[in-house]
Amino acid sequence: MKKTDEIDKYYYFFPQTVAFIGVGTNIMPAAWHTPISAQPPLYGILIAPKRYTFDLLQKESGFTVNFLEHNKAPASAQTGSISGRDIDKLEKFNIEYSKAEKVNGPILASSYAAYECEKHTVAEYGDHHLFIGQIILIHYREGILTIDKLVNEKNVAPMLYFGKDRYITTDPNSLAIHKRK
Ligand SMILES: Cc1cc2nc3c(=O)[nH]c(=O)nc-3n(C[C@H](O)[C@H](O)[C@H](O)COP(=O)(O)O)c2cc1C
């Protein structure tokens, strides 16, 4: 193994699912996001203070987290390279959505799953803030789940970010099941 003390880009954890964070009528793609707790169901997103989304998150009491398929990667490049301060991205890029039921944010029509999150806590960590939301409603596309309520690998090709504008997805034929003892 080689070693490096250049830790500025520790992107060895990629690929990561792209999550489109929605607040008000704005969206931005985020690759830094994580489950925090199962009970209560908490989800964390890491947002840099310079983002318009950051300003909106300070003001609003909730946000949405939308998961799209790999074929929508162009929407990630589009909405991730311009700020909602300057344009209405949903309108400009013709992104269909409906209003979330319980929070002020968009549910993207092409998402295979989307969470409505109520803001729970916020904490600053270096150059990002961790916004933790409690998931209060889940939208999902009919027919995509296995009997165990997992996303069926045959029905969804998730949008995964591999760093530096590279997107990849899963190969359903690679599925391996190894039971825990
Ligand atoms: C694939 C991808 C992943 C990104 N992940 C994050 C992230 O996790 N956190 C973040 O603050 N910015 C992230 N960005 C950058 C923002 O999406 C980008 O700056 C966006 O234009 C901000 O929009 P806004 O100003 O309307 O909030 C990412 C961009 C791309 C393309």
Ligand as a Chemical Component Dictionary entry (heavy atoms), coordinates in Angstrom:
data_LIG
# 
_chem_comp.id                   LIG 
_chem_comp.type                 NON-POLYMER 
_chem_comp.pdbx_formal_charge   0 
_chem_comp.three_letter_code    LIG 
# 
loop_
_chem_comp_atom.comp_id 
_chem_comp_atom.atom_id 
_chem_comp_atom.alt_atom_id 
_chem_comp_atom.type_symbol 
_chem_comp_atom.charge 
_chem_comp_atom.model_Cartn_x 
_chem_comp_atom.model_Cartn_y 
_chem_comp_atom.model_Cartn_z 
_chem_comp_atom.pdbx_ordinal 
LIG C1  C1  C 0 -22.565 15.690 -7.870 1  
LIG C2  C2  C 0 -22.463 16.905 -6.987 2  
LIG C3  C3  C 0 -22.407 16.751 -5.604 3  
LIG C4  C4  C 0 -22.337 17.874 -4.771 4  
LIG N1  N1  N 0 -22.320 17.686 -3.410 5  
LIG C5  C5  C 0 -22.371 18.775 -2.590 6  
LIG C6  C6  C 0 -22.508 18.583 -1.172 7  
LIG O1  O1  O 0 -22.620 17.464 -0.671 8  
LIG N2  N2  N 0 -22.523 19.704 -0.392 9  
LIG C7  C7  C 0 -22.420 20.973 -0.909 10 
LIG O2  O2  O 0 -22.434 21.951 -0.147 11 
LIG N3  N3  N 0 -22.315 21.163 -2.267 12 
LIG C8  C8  C 0 -22.319 20.108 -3.105 13 
LIG N4  N4  N 0 -22.280 20.283 -4.460 14 
LIG C9  C9  C 0 -22.255 21.654 -5.012 15 
LIG C10 C10 C 0 -23.650 22.293 -5.118 16 
LIG O3  O3  O 0 -24.608 21.375 -5.623 17 
LIG C11 C11 C 0 -23.581 23.505 -6.091 18 
LIG O4  O4  O 0 -22.658 24.450 -5.612 19 
LIG C12 C12 C 0 -24.943 24.131 -6.337 20 
LIG O5  O5  O 0 -24.856 24.958 -7.484 21 
LIG C13 C13 C 0 -25.452 24.940 -5.165 22 
LIG O6  O6  O 0 -26.709 25.458 -5.504 23 
LIG P1  P1  P 0 -27.460 26.580 -4.655 24 
LIG O7  O7  O 0 -26.537 27.809 -4.574 25 
LIG O8  O8  O 0 -28.703 26.878 -5.430 26 
LIG O9  O9  O 0 -27.724 26.013 -3.307 27 
LIG C14 C14 C 0 -22.312 19.184 -5.325 28 
LIG C15 C15 C 0 -22.348 19.331 -6.726 29 
LIG C16 C16 C 0 -22.429 18.204 -7.549 30 
LIG C17 C17 C 0 -22.498 18.389 -9.053 31 
# 
loop_
_chem_comp_bond.comp_id 
_chem_comp_bond.atom_id_1 
_chem_comp_bond.atom_id_2 
_chem_comp_bond.value_order 
_chem_comp_bond.pdbx_ordinal 
LIG C1  C2  SING 1  
LIG C2  C3  SING 2  
LIG C2  C16 DOUB 3  
LIG C3  C4  DOUB 4  
LIG C4  N1  SING 5  
LIG C4  C14 SING 6  
LIG N1  C5  DOUB 7  
LIG C5  C6  SING 8  
LIG C5  C8  SING 9  
LIG C6  O1  DOUB 10 
LIG C6  N2  SING 11 
LIG N2  C7  SING 12 
LIG C7  O2  DOUB 13 
LIG C7  N3  SING 14 
LIG N3  C8  DOUB 15 
LIG C8  N4  SING 16 
LIG N4  C9  SING 17 
LIG N4  C14 SING 18 
LIG C9  C10 SING 19 
LIG C10 O3  SING 20 
LIG C10 C11 SING 21 
LIG C11 O4  SING 22 
LIG C11 C12 SING 23 
LIG C12 O5  SING 24 
LIG C12 C13 SING 25 
LIG C13 O6  SING 26 
LIG O6  P1  SING 27 
LIG P1  O7  DOUB 28 
LIG P1  O8  SING 29 
LIG P1  O9  SING 30 
LIG C14 C15 DOUB 31 
LIG C15 C16 SING 32 
LIG C16 C17 SING 33 
# 
